[in-house]
Amino acid sequence: MATRARTDVAAAVRDAVTSGRRAWAAVLSSLNPSAEDAWLTDAQLRLFRDGTRNSALTLAVGSFFVSQICAPWVEPRVRMTWWIAVTAIGIALHLIGLDLDQNANASLASIRLRAWSCLGITVTVLLAWASMSVFLWAPDQPLEDLLLIFILACSLAGSIAVAAAHPAISLAAFAINIVFIVGPLFGSRLNESLAWLACLFGLLMASQLVAMNRTVTKMLRLEHERAALVEDLTRAKTESDRDREHALAAGRARSQFLSSMSHELRTPMNAILGFSELIRNRPPGMGIEQYSEYGGIVHESGQQLLQLIDGILDLSRIEAGRFSLKEAEFDPAILFEDVFEACRARADAAGISFSLRVARALPLLRADQRAIRQIAINLLSNAFRFTAKGGSVALFAMVEADGGLAFGVEDTGIGIAPAEQADIFERFGRGRHDVTTAGHGVGLGLAIVKGFAEAHDGAIVVESTPGAGTCIAVRLPAARLCAPAPLRAAS
């Protein structure tokens, strides 16, 4: 039994030591919190300040009544000096506290400054208030002195209730009050039993302080978790609403794509079927020239249909991650000149001024030649589609200051609104379709441009002003440029 008792005592001592260390760590953390615990100290300080915001008025009124209660045994000069001093200190520190509240922010440095400042304010105020047991103490009046002890005991209980949220401040409040309660009792004419009774009262208040601090800390942590949960739910709802809007927009775009695709597929297919049927039936009077003309229409429609199908297949491979580059070194200037010549007829037919601006001596480019060509053609098709008769379109290419290659198309068309610029490269994205007429396309061209550019580790830059035109540039990294090409005349 004795061994078991010693074991229990040792365990109790270890638990007490562990609890003491935790309490001291909490005190230190409340003054110098880490970045992770800064929110807790901030909440503790705000709760403490909410409870002491009107402390200056309470201190002034309370000290006045205490000075009047002590009138029978304390000289008026001493009483009034003490009251004026306590009131002045309370008002001055109250103003300092208000300034701290106004300049408070969530930074770690600000929280630490406020913690130390609030501790200093509390210590100063309580020293001034509790000094009543020194300045108003009457050694020959035990009953009157007992009244001061009773007032300080009430002050201790109130201080614990107000300061329990912050460990360091509550510890300081407890220590100051208990010292000024117990100190005068020892060595006074009052019975020493009363002094030991005051010590017991202090122990009870200490346990109450620990319990209240734990309760308040738990409450603050629960409130912090609740606020974080509400914030997460709000953010999740916002993201859900945004995703829902994107889904609705994608659904509308998909429906629009299917409608446009039906038109784009049927137009060349109807031409192929119609004119091939005429050729097959060989109506009387149809000569060789008409056969040749109808055959040309069938061929052109077939080419248009093939380009559309190739675009769909390219986009599907890009999105599935199955698009593989067939890289080779080639002269980009020659490629852009070929594209320019191939698209010149379309520009002439639309009444659009078409120009080529290719810098001299472009280096050789290591890339997928078909993909680069398709990027240029799709950008030009987009520019022709949204540029009115009399406007201008330019195909350009140059080496940038960082050594990369920039090429693209600049037009004087209708432009793109800032809110739509982020969507034009998405699948089925057609930021300017609402102001176009026939021949608006199905919204795949720019999505393919984006996919091909990213496959080459490139980026796309859009500069556009509604009503003033658009410039879309594809920037390829300098690592894709090789040895200089043979010197060519400027285009």
Secondary structure as UniProt FT lines:
FT   HELIX           2..31
FT   TURN            35..37
FT   HELIX           38..52
FT   TURN            53..54
FT   HELIX           55..69
FT   TURN            70..73
FT   HELIX           76..102
FT   HELIX           108..130
FT   HELIX           132..135
FT   TURN            139..140
FT   HELIX           142..163
FT   TURN            164..165
FT   HELIX           167..185
FT   TURN            186..187
FT   HELIX           192..281
FT   TURN            284..285
FT   HELIX           288..320
FT   STRAND          327..330
FT   HELIX           332..350
FT   STRAND          353..358
FT   TURN            360..361
FT   STRAND          363..368
FT   HELIX           369..385
FT   TURN            389..390
FT   STRAND          392..399
FT   TURN            401..402
FT   STRAND          405..411
FT   HELIX           418..420
FT   TURN            421..425
FT   TURN            427..428
FT   TURN            431..432
FT   HELIX           433..435
FT   HELIX           445..455
FT   TURN            456..457
FT   STRAND          459..465
FT   TURN            466..468
FT   STRAND          469..476
FT   HELIX           478..480
FT   STRAND          481..484
//
